[in-house]
Amino acid sequence: MSIFRFPLLVWLGIGILIISLGIRQSFGIFMMPISDTFQSGREFFSLAIALQNLMFGMFQPFIGMAADRFGSKRIIAAGGIAYGLGLYLTSIATSSGILYLSIGVLVGLGLSATSYVIVLGAVAKVVPAEHTAKAFGLTTAAGSFGMFAVIPGAQSLLAHYDWQTAMQVFAVLCTLMIAFSAFMKAAPNQGQSQTTADTQTLRQALAEAFRHPGYWFIHAGFFVCGFQVMFIATHLPSYIADKGLPGNTAAMALAYVGIFNIFGSYFWGVMGDKFNKRYVMTSLYMMRSIVLALFVSLPLTSETAIIFGAAIGFCWLGTVPLTSGLVRQIFGARYMSTLYGLVFFTHQIGSFLGAWVGGRVFDYYGSYTPIWWATVVLAIAAALLHLPINDKPLVRSALQPAAA
């Protein structure tokens, strides 16, 4: 299937992800100005972002269940409202504690309803199974394009105005997600035959997944992904500034993460359709470990920072189409938002630790070096964890319909 023949819902989902994840990935460049405003150390902002990621993950399984039951349209609209409100409250905060509620809880809730789990769950119901990874890769790449487009814009706003104005501009952008959601209409399970999975209840689907060892290996691998990407997104700008490089170097490095992830996400998604997803995932994590090790080992210059952004960007979120594709391949599309939502919760626990521990380590040691090397070790571990997964689609016997 050509990407130009994907249903309208896919393209609407892409628009939503560009805004939602583009804003989210820009928060790292706000660390220093916000910390200066409230006269706090980096751990304060790190903890607020860590809380956001934890809430993002904690809300996700429940938001996923609601989307499976009521559809994605209403969920995304509500998420856009929460997201915009959280950003606006952040912009008018007069004490640091407010940020835990605004950019922490409310933005975390908004992200859970407007990001990959909900959008990919909707896409899974309208795209044939054999093209799932490709569609997921294209949709995932949208978040990367948002990163490429939004971060330079945020940097420009910070240069010409202040961080409060930038947050208010982002809050206005959230209204576009609400508008896009109004047009998201899809027939569930389009292009798929009726199977015994259609009578499977949510409780049966959860029990089935929890008994599957591969499901827990998928959880563990995605934990590592969350730890790595949120540590880098949150602390890379500060790390580069500590080395005496100009502020636009950090913005360019993160922008290159975004632009190269556009190609990387689609590439890894296509590879997931052509080859065994487990081995593709192992290759991705091994590539990450090499890129991270080289970045820590080599002298840091503006050029090496941008090269790092491009290299890590190519394998940045390629895990998303592969991980979600594995969940869909093994368990089917019926409860994908719920099952992938639980996996994503584990990802966000990793994100919480990556953001918070990064600030904690720096404030204690005055250096990011220990945690950079920890990300290298974790990438190797994640590569090995995917090898024993049994990725064969489950064959179910006839299920008896159960009362709701």
C-alpha angles and dihedrals in degrees: 000000000000115000088236090063095057113121121265090253090067092056093046088051089052091054092051093049093049090060100035098046096032090061093043095053092052095063092093093071089056094061098089100041093045092045089050092050093054095034092234136135123257093263090071095060091036089056092048091053090043089053089049090055093045091051089045088058098039093053093043102081091048093045088048091052090049091050091049089051104037104020132254098270098078093037094055092047092052090046092053090054093050091046094051093045091051092051093047093049089050090055093055098039114133097186131042093237091068090065091067088062099037110037090019111046104014097042089043089055091047092050092050090058099041106039141075103307096057097036095045091046089056092045091051090061095055103037123073114252094245090060097041099106092047092050091045090049092052092047092047090051088061090068088053092051087053089054091051093047101039104042097061088045091052090048090052091050091051091049095050103029131005137282092260091060091047091054091051091051088052090050090056090050089059090069088069090062089055090050093049092050091058090069097046104115122152139161107239116248093004111184093016128109122236112264139172086269087073089071094044114116124222091250091053091048092052093047090049093051094045090054092053111092092203090061090063093047087054088052092051094049093049090050088061091048091053093048093051102043096045093047090052096042093048102039108026093086091052092044091053092046090051088058090059097252121142120267094246089062091067092046091050093047091053091044089054089050086057100045095046091046088060088065095034097052092050092043094052090045092053090047088052090057093047102039140028106293092218093060093042089053092049090052091050094053093046089053089052092052092053094047092048094047092051092048093054094043101047126072112269117241133153089263096050091046091055092044088051090051091053095045097045089041091060089062097027104108100001083112091071100066090040096047095042088043091055091050091049092044095051102036105022132237101284098089099014095125090056098043094042088043090061091048089049090053088061088048089054093050085059089047091051091053094043093053097040101038090048090060092040093052092048095049090049102040101021088231140083094208098102094053093045089059090045089060090055092054092045092052091055091048091051091050090057095044093066096056098078096047115123100220099179114128111258116253109215128199117227110297123216112232110248130207114265 
